Each structure stands twice: as structure tokens, then as C-alpha cells.
């Protein structure tokens, strides 16, 4: 399956809405978009996972890497729209202690 990415600005945040599957084949596309946004100086990044159907360990690695890059440059990264299945993975891996997770989708 493909990965869809839509970027928009809302209330001082840069929101990346992700849809589809984040796996070994599609994760590099997400990584590149987030890296570019951080490099461009977007300070408050929100990754909206509401329309994500599947997230594997490669996808988790991209999110951790994005968090680290954002922090190194004094930026914030938040996950929103996290479904129960992905929330469980974030809890089990303790990534929910590292990356802020908002369970309510953002108003657009």
C-alpha cells in the first residue's frame, strides 16, 4: 500500500497528516518530509496518524529519529490521532514517555 502525506499549517503548528502504511518501503518518504520540515525551521511539528493503517518497527524508528532531530534543533514533535493499536505499541516500547502523544485529532 502507498503512503499519503499532506502538510498544512494550523495555529502555529506544522501538521503532517499521514495515511496508509508506514513500513520498510514507505518510511523513507515520511523521514524525508519530516527532515525537510525540521531543516526549514518549522518549530512545532505534529504528525497526525489518524489515517495510518499499519505501523511497523521501521516506521517507529522514523518517528524516534524525527523526534531526536527536532529536539536537537530546539523544535517540538507531537503525535496525534494515534489509534488504540499504535498507542499500545508506543506504550509497550515506552516511546510514549519520549514522544508526546495527543489522542484527540487537531481541528483543522
Helices and strands as residue ranges (DSSP letters): E 3-10, E 13-22, H 27-39, E 44-55, H 57-72, E 76-80, H 84-92, G 95-97, E 100-102
